[in-house]
Structures are given as C-alpha cells and as structure tokens.
Amino acid sequence: MQLNITHFNLLRLLEKKSNINQRAIARELQISLGKANYCLISLINDGYIKTTKTGKNKFLYIYKLTSKGLETKAKLTVQFLKRKMAESHKLQTEIEELNQEVKALKGRNNTA
C-alpha cells in the first residue's frame, strides 16, 4: 500500500493518543468518519498498527503502532520535513523577491 498524507497524520495522531475513537480521529484530522475508518483498517491490515479492545467498552479500541508503523512513521516524518523545508525555502525566496518589488515601487513613487 502507498501511504499518503492522511495515513501519515493518522500514524502521528495514534502515537500521541492511543485510546482515541474513530469519531475523534475524523474530527482531529478533519476527514470524514468513513475515511478515518478506511485508513485505520488499511493500516491495521498492512501491519502498521494493532488494536486491542478496552475492557470498559466493546466499541472502544486502543491503537498501538507496531515496529513497522514506528519505522514507517519515522521515514515519512523525514520525507515530510524535507518537503516542508524546501517549500519554506521557496516561499522565503518569493517573499524576498516581492519585498524587492515593493521597495522598487516605493522608490519610483517617491521620485515621481
């Protein structure tokens, strides 16, 4: 399975909050309940996370990242960080160019 940004965000969330329910997952990730369910099932089936039922409620599960899930999350984190840093650099360059244009426009308006 090819993991996407939703899978990555889900792995990150489950590492922080292992006893979260699917409705809360959907709300936190701003996705539909159906998509949350689909992503959870695919991560479980592919061995990235495992579930255990809580003794209190038969519908409440605890989600744990497996060693495969932890390793994959770490790799995805590095890839995501590299991509975000490149985007940040590109934005910084664009901001600097726009600042230069604004300064040039101000200079032209002051001399006219």
N, CA, C and O atoms as a MOPAC input file, in Angstrom:
PM7 MOZYME 1SCF
protein

 N      0.84100 1    -1.18100 1     0.00000 1
 C      0.00000 1     0.00000 1     0.00000 1
 C      0.88100 1     1.23600 1     0.00000 1
 O      1.87400 1     1.29600 1     0.72500 1
 N      0.52600 1     2.21000 1    -0.80000 1
 C      1.20800 1     3.50300 1    -0.83200 1
 C      0.57400 1     4.39400 1     0.22900 1
 O     -0.62000 1     4.68500 1     0.16400 1
 N      1.36400 1     4.82500 1     1.20200 1
 C      0.83900 1     5.67400 1     2.25700 1
 C      0.77500 1     7.12000 1     1.78700 1
 O      1.66200 1     7.59900 1     1.08100 1
 N     -0.28500 1     7.80300 1     2.18900 1
 C     -0.44700 1     9.20600 1     1.81700 1
 C     -0.39700 1    10.07900 1     3.06700 1
 O     -0.14900 1     9.58500 1     4.16700 1
 N     -0.63300 1    11.36300 1     2.89500 1
 C     -0.54100 1    12.31100 1     3.99900 1
 C     -1.55600 1    11.99500 1     5.09700 1
 O     -1.27700 1    12.21500 1     6.27600 1
 N     -2.71300 1    11.49000 1     4.73000 1
 C     -3.71700 1    11.12600 1     5.74000 1
 C     -3.21100 1     9.97900 1     6.59700 1
 O     -3.36800 1    10.00200 1     7.81800 1
 N     -2.60600 1     8.97500 1     5.97500 1
 C     -2.03300 1     7.86500 1     6.73800 1
 C     -0.94600 1     8.36700 1     7.68300 1
 O     -0.88100 1     7.96500 1     8.84400 1
 N     -0.09200 1     9.25500 1     7.16300 1
 C      0.98800 1     9.82000 1     7.97700 1
 C      0.41800 1    10.56700 1     9.18200 1
 O      0.86700 1    10.36700 1    10.31100 1
 N     -0.56800 1    11.42300 1     8.94000 1
 C     -1.17400 1    12.17400 1    10.03300 1
 C     -1.86900 1    11.26200 1    11.03300 1
 O     -1.87000 1    11.52900 1    12.23500 1
 N     -2.45500 1    10.19200 1    10.53000 1
 C     -3.10800 1     9.21800 1    11.41200 1
 C     -2.08000 1     8.50400 1    12.28100 1
 O     -2.30800 1     8.32200 1    13.47700 1
 N     -0.96400 1     8.10200 1    11.70800 1
 C      0.09700 1     7.47000 1    12.49600 1
 C      0.61200 1     8.42800 1    13.57600 1
 O      0.84300 1     8.02400 1    14.71500 1
 N      0.78400 1     9.67600 1    13.21300 1
 C      1.24800 1    10.68700 1    14.18500 1
 C      0.23800 1    10.84000 1    15.31700 1
 O      0.60900 1    10.88200 1    16.49100 1
 N     -1.03500 1    10.92300 1    14.95600 1
 C     -2.08900 1    11.09200 1    15.95800 1
 C     -2.16300 1     9.89000 1    16.89600 1
 O     -2.25400 1    10.05300 1    18.11200 1
 N     -2.12300 1     8.68900 1    16.33100 1
 C     -2.24500 1     7.48600 1    17.15200 1
 C     -1.04600 1     7.28700 1    18.07100 1
 O     -1.16800 1     6.67900 1    19.13400 1
 N      0.09400 1     7.79300 1    17.66500 1
 C      1.26100 1     7.69700 1    18.53900 1
 C      1.06400 1     8.58500 1    19.78000 1
 O      1.53100 1     8.25500 1    20.87100 1
 N      0.37500 1     9.70000 1    19.59600 1
 C      0.12100 1    10.62500 1    20.70700 1
 C     -1.08800 1    10.21000 1    21.54500 1
 O     -1.07000 1    10.31000 1    22.77200 1
 N     -2.13900 1     9.74300 1    20.86500 1
 C     -3.41000 1     9.42400 1    21.53400 1
 C     -3.85600 1     8.01700 1    21.14200 1
 O     -4.58200 1     7.84100 1    20.16400 1
 N     -3.43000 1     7.03800 1    21.89100 1
 C     -3.70400 1     5.65200 1    21.50400 1
 C     -5.13900 1     5.20900 1    21.79400 1
 O     -5.61700 1     4.24600 1    21.19300 1
 N     -5.82100 1     5.88400 1    22.69000 1
 C     -7.17600 1     5.44400 1    23.04200 1
 C     -8.25600 1     6.36500 1    22.47700 1
 O     -9.30500 1     6.55900 1    23.09100 1
 N     -7.98900 1     6.91700 1    21.32300 1
 C     -8.92300 1     7.82300 1    20.65800 1
 C     -9.91200 1     7.02000 1    19.81300 1
 O     -9.54700 1     6.00000 1    19.22800 1
 N    -11.16200 1     7.48100 1    19.75000 1
 C    -12.13100 1     6.75300 1    18.92500 1
 C    -12.15900 1     7.31700 1    17.50000 1
 O    -11.58300 1     8.37000 1    17.22500 1
 N    -12.83100 1     6.60400 1    16.61200 1
 C    -12.81700 1     6.98100 1    15.19800 1
 C    -13.46400 1     8.33500 1    14.93600 1
 O    -13.02900 1     9.07000 1    14.05000 1
 N    -14.48600 1     8.66300 1    15.69100 1
 C    -15.13100 1     9.96300 1    15.52700 1
 C    -14.15900 1    11.09400 1    15.87100 1
 O    -14.09300 1    12.10300 1    15.17000 1
 N    -13.41500 1    10.91100 1    16.94800 1
 C    -12.43200 1    11.91500 1    17.36000 1
 C    -11.27700 1    11.98000 1    16.35700 1
 O    -10.74400 1    13.05700 1    16.08700 1
 N    -10.89500 1    10.82500 1    15.80900 1
 C     -9.84800 1    10.79500 1    14.77400 1
 C    -10.29300 1    11.63400 1    13.57800 1
 O     -9.54600 1    12.47700 1    13.08100 1
 N    -11.52600 1    11.38900 1    13.12500 1
 C    -12.06000 1    12.11900 1    11.97300 1
 C    -12.08200 1    13.62200 1    12.25800 1
 O    -11.72000 1    14.43400 1    11.40600 1
 N    -12.50800 1    13.97300 1    13.45600 1
 C    -12.57800 1    15.39300 1    13.81900 1
 C    -11.18100 1    16.02000 1    13.86600 1
 O    -10.97300 1    17.10800 1    13.33000 1
 N    -10.22800 1    15.34200 1    14.50200 1
 C     -8.85800 1    15.87000 1    14.63400 1
 C     -8.17000 1    16.02200 1    13.28100 1
 O     -7.45400 1    16.99600 1    13.04700 1
 N     -8.39100 1    15.04900 1    12.38800 1
 C     -7.72600 1    15.08000 1    11.08100 1
 C     -8.54600 1    15.81800 1    10.02200 1
 O     -8.10600 1    15.99800 1     8.88700 1
 N     -9.74900 1    16.24100 1    10.42100 1
 C    -10.66300 1    16.94500 1     9.51700 1
 C    -10.95500 1    16.12100 1     8.26400 1
 O    -10.86000 1    16.60200 1     7.13500 1
 N    -11.31100 1    14.87100 1     8.50900 1
 C    -11.70700 1    13.95800 1     7.44200 1
 C    -13.04500 1    13.33500 1     7.82200 1
 O    -13.49800 1    13.47000 1     8.95900 1
 N    -13.67100 1    12.65900 1     6.87700 1
 C    -14.94600 1    12.01100 1     7.17900 1
 C    -14.72000 1    10.78400 1     8.05400 1
 O    -13.62300 1    10.22800 1     8.10400 1
 N    -15.76600 1    10.38000 1     8.73200 1
 C    -15.70200 1     9.18200 1     9.57100 1
 C    -15.39400 1     7.95400 1     8.71800 1
 O    -14.63500 1     7.07800 1     9.13200 1
 N    -15.98300 1     7.89700 1     7.53100 1
 C    -15.72800 1     6.77700 1     6.61800 1
 C    -14.27500 1     6.69900 1     6.19400 1
 O    -13.70000 1     5.61300 1     6.12500 1
 N    -13.67700 1     7.85500 1     5.90900 1
 C    -12.26800 1     7.88200 1     5.51700 1
 C    -11.38200 1     7.47800 1     6.69200 1
 O    -10.39300 1     6.76800 1     6.50600 1
 N    -11.72700 1     7.92400 1     7.89300 1
 C    -10.96400 1     7.53500 1     9.08300 1
 C    -11.01200 1     6.02300 1     9.24500 1
 O     -9.98900 1     5.38700 1     9.49700 1
 N    -12.19000 1     5.45400 1     9.10100 1
 C    -12.35900 1     4.00500 1     9.22400 1
 C    -11.55900 1     3.26900 1     8.15900 1
 O    -10.86300 1     2.30000 1     8.45900 1
 N    -11.65700 1     3.72600 1     6.92200 1
 C    -10.94000 1     3.09800 1     5.80800 1
 C     -9.42600 1     3.12500 1     6.04400 1
 O     -8.74800 1     2.11500 1     5.85300 1
 N     -8.90000 1     4.27800 1     6.45800 1
 C     -7.45700 1     4.40200 1     6.69600 1
 C     -7.01200 1     3.52500 1     7.86200 1
 O     -5.96500 1     2.88100 1     7.79400 1
 N     -7.80700 1     3.49800 1     8.93200 1
 C     -7.46500 1     2.64600 1    10.07400 1
 C     -7.40100 1     1.18000 1     9.66300 1
 O     -6.45000 1     0.47300 1     9.99600 1
 N     -8.41200 1     0.73500 1     8.94500 1
 C     -8.46300 1    -0.66900 1     8.52100 1
 C     -7.26700 1    -1.00900 1     7.63500 1
 O     -6.65900 1    -2.06800 1     7.79000 1
 N     -6.92900 1    -0.11200 1     6.70800 1
 C     -5.79600 1    -0.40800 1     5.82900 1
 C     -4.48500 1    -0.42500 1     6.61000 1
 O     -3.61700 1    -1.24900 1     6.32000 1
 N     -4.31700 1     0.46300 1     7.59400 1
 C     -3.09400 1     0.45000 1     8.41200 1
 C     -3.02200 1    -0.79000 1     9.29200 1
 O     -1.94100 1    -1.32900 1     9.53000 1
 N     -4.17000 1    -1.23800 1     9.77100 1
 C     -4.20900 1    -2.47000 1    10.57600 1
 C     -3.88100 1    -3.67200 1     9.69700 1
 O     -3.04000 1    -4.49600 1    10.05800 1
 N     -4.53900 1    -3.77600 1     8.54800 1
 C     -4.33700 1    -4.92100 1     7.65600 1
 C     -2.90800 1    -5.02200 1     7.13500 1
 O     -2.41000 1    -6.12000 1     6.88700 1
 N     -2.24500 1    -3.87300 1     6.97000 1
 C     -0.87300 1    -3.87700 1     6.46500 1
 C      0.17400 1    -3.92400 1     7.57200 1
 O      1.37300 1    -3.85900 1     7.30100 1
 N     -0.27900 1    -4.03700 1     8.82000 1
 C      0.64100 1    -4.25800 1     9.93100 1
 C      1.31800 1    -3.01400 1    10.49300 1
 O      2.34500 1    -3.12400 1    11.16300 1
 N      0.76500 1    -1.83700 1    10.23500 1
 C      1.34500 1    -0.61200 1    10.77400 1
 C      0.85100 1    -0.31200 1    12.18400 1
 O      1.56800 1     0.27400 1    12.99500 1
 N     -0.37800 1    -0.72100 1    12.46500 1
 C     -0.92500 1    -0.56000 1    13.81300 1
 C     -1.63800 1    -1.83600 1    14.22600 1
 O     -2.05900 1    -2.63400 1    13.38800 1
 N     -1.76300 1    -2.01000 1    15.53300 1
 C     -2.54600 1    -3.12300 1    16.05700 1
 C     -3.54800 1    -2.55500 1    17.04200 1
 O     -3.34900 1    -1.47000 1    17.58800 1
 N     -4.61500 1    -3.28400 1    17.26400 1
 C     -5.66700 1    -2.81800 1    18.15600 1
 C     -5.91000 1    -3.81700 1    19.27200 1
 O     -5.72600 1    -5.02300 1    19.11200 1
 N     -6.31700 1    -3.29000 1    20.37400 1
 C     -6.80900 1    -4.11900 1    21.47600 1
 C     -8.06700 1    -3.44900 1    22.00400 1
 O     -8.15100 1    -2.22300 1    22.07000 1
 N     -9.04300 1    -4.26600 1    22.37700 1
 C    -10.27300 1    -3.71600 1    22.93800 1
 C    -10.02600 1    -3.35200 1    24.39300 1
 O     -9.27400 1    -4.01500 1    25.10700 1
 N    -10.68300 1    -2.27600 1    24.80700 1
 C    -10.60200 1    -1.92100 1    26.21700 1
 C    -11.61400 1    -2.78000 1    26.96200 1
 O    -12.60200 1    -3.22500 1    26.38000 1
 N    -11.38000 1    -3.00500 1    28.20000 1
 C    -12.30500 1    -3.81300 1    28.99200 1
 C    -13.60500 1    -3.09700 1    29.27400 1
 O    -14.62100 1    -3.73600 1    29.54700 1
 N    -13.58700 1    -1.77200 1    29.21200 1
 C    -14.75600 1    -0.96900 1    29.58400 1
 C    -15.85900 1    -0.98700 1    28.53600 1
 O    -17.03900 1    -1.10200 1    28.86800 1
 N    -15.47600 1    -0.87500 1    27.28700 1
 C    -16.45500 1    -0.69200 1    26.22300 1
 C    -16.04000 1    -1.53800 1    25.02400 1
 O    -14.91700 1    -1.41900 1    24.53400 1
 N    -16.94000 1    -2.38500 1    24.55700 1
 C    -16.58000 1    -3.27500 1    23.45500 1
 C    -16.34900 1    -2.54400 1    22.14400 1
 O    -15.81700 1    -3.12800 1    21.20000 1
 N    -16.74100 1    -1.27000 1    22.06500 1
 C    -16.54400 1    -0.49400 1    20.84500 1
 C    -15.32000 1     0.42000 1    20.90900 1
 O    -14.97800 1     1.06700 1    19.91900 1
 N    -14.66700 1     0.47500 1    22.05300 1
 C    -13.51200 1     1.35100 1    22.20300 1
 C    -12.23700 1     0.53200 1    22.09200 1
 O    -12.07200 1    -0.47500 1    22.78100 1
 N    -11.34600 1     0.96700 1    21.22600 1
 C    -10.09400 1     0.27500 1    20.98200 1
 C     -8.92100 1     1.14900 1    21.40000 1
 O     -9.01400 1     2.37600 1    21.45200 1
 N     -7.82900 1     0.48600 1    21.69100 1
 C     -6.56100 1     1.17100 1    21.88900 1
 C     -5.71600 1     0.82400 1    20.67300 1
 O     -5.56800 1    -0.34500 1    20.31800 1
 N     -5.16600 1     1.84700 1    20.04400 1
 C     -4.36500 1     1.67800 1    18.84400 1
 C     -2.89300 1     1.83900 1    19.20100 1
 O     -2.50400 1     2.82000 1    19.83400 1
 N     -2.08900 1     0.88500 1    18.79600 1
 C     -0.64300 1     0.94400 1    19.04100 1
 C      0.08100 1     0.78600 1    17.72200 1
 O     -0.24900 1    -0.08600 1    16.91800 1
 N      1.07700 1     1.64400 1    17.50300 1
 C      1.90500 1     1.49300 1    16.31900 1
 C      2.82000 1     0.28100 1    16.51800 1
 O      3.42500 1     0.10800 1    17.57600 1
 N      2.90400 1    -0.53200 1    15.50300 1
 C      3.81500 1    -1.67600 1    15.53600 1
 C      5.22900 1    -1.16700 1    15.23400 1
 O      5.41700 1     0.01100 1    14.93100 1
 N      6.20300 1    -2.04600 1    15.31700 1
 C      7.56400 1    -1.62100 1    14.96500 1
 C      7.60900 1    -1.16600 1    13.50400 1
 O      8.31300 1    -0.21300 1    13.16900 1
 N      6.85900 1    -1.84600 1    12.64100 1
 C      6.76300 1    -1.42600 1    11.23800 1
 C      6.13200 1    -0.04200 1    11.14000 1
 O      6.58400 1     0.78900 1    10.35200 1
 N      5.10200 1     0.21200 1    11.92400 1
 C      4.44100 1     1.50100 1    11.92400 1
 C      5.34300 1     2.61600 1    12.42600 1
 O      5.36300 1     3.70800 1    11.85900 1
 N      6.09700 1     2.33800 1    13.50000 1
 C      7.02500 1     3.33200 1    14.03800 1
 C      8.13700 1     3.65100 1    13.04500 1
 O      8.50000 1     4.81200 1    12.85600 1
 N      8.66900 1     2.61400 1    12.41700 1
 C      9.73900 1     2.80800 1    11.43900 1
 C      9.23800 1     3.59400 1    10.22800 1
 O      9.91400 1     4.50200 1     9.74500 1
 N      8.07200 1     3.24300 1     9.75100 1
 C      7.48500 1     3.92900 1     8.60100 1
 C      7.16800 1     5.37700 1     8.93800 1
 O      7.41100 1     6.27500 1     8.13100 1
 N      6.62200 1     5.60600 1    10.13600 1
 C      6.31800 1     6.97200 1    10.55600 1
 C      7.58500 1     7.80600 1    10.61800 1
 O      7.58100 1     8.97000 1    10.21800 1
 N      8.66100 1     7.23100 1    11.11000 1
 C      9.93800 1     7.95500 1    11.18200 1
 C     10.42200 1     8.33200 1     9.77900 1
 O     10.86200 1     9.46000 1     9.55500 1
 N     10.34200 1     7.39900 1     8.84700 1
 C     10.76900 1     7.67700 1     7.47100 1
 C      9.88500 1     8.75400 1     6.83200 1
 O     10.37900 1     9.66400 1     6.16600 1
 N      8.59000 1     8.63400 1     7.04400 1
 C      7.66400 1     9.61500 1     6.48100 1
 C      7.88300 1    10.99800 1     7.09900 1
 O      7.74300 1    12.01600 1     6.42100 1
 N      8.22400 1    11.02800 1     8.37300 1
 C      8.49100 1    12.30000 1     9.04300 1
 C      9.67600 1    12.99700 1     8.39600 1
 O      9.63400 1    14.20300 1     8.15400 1
 N     10.73000 1    12.24600 1     8.11600 1
 C     11.91300 1    12.82100 1     7.46700 1
 C     11.55000 1    13.34000 1     6.07600 1
 O     11.94300 1    14.44500 1     5.70400 1
 N     10.80500 1    12.54800 1     5.31000 1
 C     10.39700 1    12.96500 1     3.96900 1
 C      9.51800 1    14.22200 1     4.03100 1
 O      9.69900 1    15.15400 1     3.24800 1
 N      8.57700 1    14.23400 1     4.95900 1
 C      7.67200 1    15.36000 1     5.10100 1
 C      8.44200 1    16.61600 1     5.50100 1
 O      8.19600 1    17.69700 1     4.96500 1
 N      9.37500 1    16.47100 1     6.44200 1
 C     10.17700 1    17.60400 1     6.88300 1
 C     11.00800 1    18.17000 1     5.73500 1
 O     11.08000 1    19.38800 1     5.56700 1
 N     11.63200 1    17.30400 1     4.94800 1
 C     12.42100 1    17.76300 1     3.79900 1
 C     11.55700 1    18.53400 1     2.81700 1
 O     11.95800 1    19.58000 1     2.30800 1
 N     10.36000 1    18.00400 1     2.55500 1
 C      9.45900 1    18.66800 1     1.61800 1
 C      9.01300 1    20.02400 1     2.15700 1
 O      8.97600 1    21.00400 1     1.41300 1
 N      8.67700 1    20.08700 1     3.43200 1
 C      8.24300 1    21.33900 1     4.04400 1
 C      9.37800 1    22.35600 1     4.08500 1
 O      9.13800 1    23.54900 1     3.89800 1
 N     10.60200 1    21.91000 1     4.32300 1
 C     11.74200 1    22.81800 1     4.33300 1
 C     11.98500 1    23.39000 1     2.93700 1
 O     12.29900 1    24.57200 1     2.79600 1
 N     11.84200 1    22.56200 1     1.91500 1
 C     12.00200 1    23.03300 1     0.53800 1
 C     10.90300 1    24.04900 1     0.20300 1
 O     11.17200 1    25.07300 1    -0.42600 1
 N      9.67700 1    23.76400 1     0.62100 1
 C      8.57700 1    24.70200 1     0.39800 1
 C      8.84800 1    26.01300 1     1.12900 1
 O      8.59500 1    27.09200 1     0.59300 1
 N      9.36100 1    25.91700 1     2.34600 1
 C      9.67100 1    27.09900 1     3.13600 1
 C     10.74900 1    27.94600 1     2.44900 1
 O     10.64500 1    29.17000 1     2.38000 1
 N     11.77200 1    27.27600 1     1.94800 1
 C     12.84800 1    27.99400 1     1.24700 1
 C     12.30100 1    28.70300 1     0.01100 1
 O     12.64100 1    29.85500 1    -0.26200 1
 N     11.45700 1    28.00400 1    -0.72200 1
 C     10.85800 1    28.59000 1    -1.92100 1
 C     10.00200 1    29.80500 1    -1.55100 1
 O     10.04300 1    30.82600 1    -2.23800 1
 N      9.23000 1    29.69700 1    -0.46900 1
 C      8.41200 1    30.81700 1    -0.02200 1
 C      9.27100 1    31.99100 1     0.43400 1
 O      8.95500 1    33.14400 1     0.14000 1
 N     10.34900 1    31.70400 1     1.14800 1
 C     11.25300 1    32.76800 1     1.59900 1
 C     11.84400 1    33.51800 1     0.40900 1
 O     11.94700 1    34.74500 1     0.42700 1
 N     12.23000 1    32.77400 1    -0.61800 1
 C     12.77000 1    33.39100 1    -1.83400 1
 C     11.71600 1    34.26800 1    -2.49200 1
 O     12.00600 1    35.39100 1    -2.90500 1
 N     10.50000 1    33.75900 1    -2.58900 1
 C      9.40800 1    34.51000 1    -3.20100 1
 C      9.08700 1    35.76500 1    -2.38300 1
 O      8.83900 1    36.82900 1    -2.94900 1
 N      9.09200 1    35.64000 1    -1.05900 1
 C      8.83900 1    36.79900 1    -0.18500 1
 C      9.91100 1    37.85900 1    -0.39300 1
 O      9.60200 1    39.04800 1    -0.47500 1
 N     11.15500 1    37.44000 1    -0.47800 1
 C     12.25300 1    38.39000 1    -0.69800 1
 C     12.10300 1    39.09100 1    -2.04700 1
 O     12.31600 1    40.30000 1    -2.14100 1
 N     11.74200 1    38.35300 1    -3.08200 1
 C     11.52600 1    38.95900 1    -4.39900 1
 C     10.38700 1    39.98000 1    -4.35200 1
 O     10.49200 1    41.06100 1    -4.93100 1
 N      9.30800 1    39.63400 1    -3.66500 1
 C      8.17600 1    40.55900 1    -3.54700 1
 C      8.56500 1    41.80100 1    -2.75000 1
 O      8.15300 1    42.91100 1    -3.09000 1
 N      9.35700 1    41.62100 1    -1.69200 1
 C      9.84000 1    42.76500 1    -0.92600 1
 C     10.66500 1    43.70400 1    -1.80100 1
 O     10.54000 1    44.92500 1    -1.70800 1
 N     11.50200 1    43.12500 1    -2.64600 1
 C     12.31300 1    43.93600 1    -3.54900 1
 C     11.42900 1    44.70800 1    -4.53600 1
 O     11.68500 1    45.87600 1    -4.82900 1
 N     10.39500 1    44.04300 1    -5.03800 1
 C      9.46600 1    44.71600 1    -5.95400 1
 C      8.75300 1    45.87000 1    -5.25900 1
 O      8.59500 1    46.94500 1    -5.83900 1
 N      8.32300 1    45.65100 1    -4.01900 1
 C      7.63900 1    46.70100 1    -3.26300 1
 C      8.57800 1    47.88500 1    -3.03500 1
 O      8.17800 1    49.03900 1    -3.19000 1
 N      9.81600 1    47.59800 1    -2.67100 1
 C     10.80200 1    48.67700 1    -2.47100 1
 C     11.02900 1    49.45900 1    -3.76600 1
 O     11.14200 1    50.68500 1    -3.75000 1
 N     11.09500 1    48.74000 1    -4.88300 1
 C     11.28600 1    49.40100 1    -6.17900 1
 C     10.07100 1    50.27000 1    -6.51400 1
 O     10.22300 1    51.37900 1    -7.02600 1
 N      8.90200 1    49.78400 1    -6.23400 1
 C      7.68200 1    50.56700 1    -6.49500 1
 C      7.64300 1    51.81500 1    -5.62300 1
 O      7.28300 1    52.89100 1    -6.10000 1
 N      8.00800 1    51.68400 1    -4.36100 1
 C      8.02100 1    52.83200 1    -3.45200 1
 C      9.04800 1    53.86200 1    -3.93400 1
 O      8.79900 1    55.06700 1    -3.89700 1
 N     10.20100 1    53.37000 1    -4.38600 1
 C     11.23200 1    54.26200 1    -4.89800 1
 C     10.75300 1    55.03400 1    -6.10900 1
 O     11.03500 1    56.22600 1    -6.23100 1
 N     10.04300 1    54.38700 1    -6.99500 1
 C      9.50800 1    55.04400 1    -8.19400 1
 C      8.43700 1    56.07100 1    -7.83600 1
 O      8.37200 1    57.14700 1    -8.43000 1
 N      7.59700 1    55.72700 1    -6.85800 1
 C      6.51700 1    56.63700 1    -6.46300 1
 C      7.06400 1    57.87100 1    -5.75600 1
 O      6.49000 1    58.95300 1    -5.88400 1
 N      8.15000 1    57.73600 1    -5.02100 1
 C      8.74100 1    58.87300 1    -4.30600 1
 C      9.46900 1    59.82900 1    -5.25100 1
 O      9.56200 1    61.02300 1    -4.96500 1
 N      9.98200 1    59.32500 1    -6.35900 1
 C     10.72900 1    60.17700 1    -7.30200 1
 C      9.82500 1    60.86800 1    -8.29700 1
 O     10.24900 1    61.80700 1    -8.97100 1
 N      8.58600 1    60.42000 1    -8.40000 1
 C      7.67400 1    60.99900 1    -9.40200 1
 C      7.05600 1    62.28200 1    -8.93600 1
 O      6.27000 1    62.88800 1    -9.66400 1

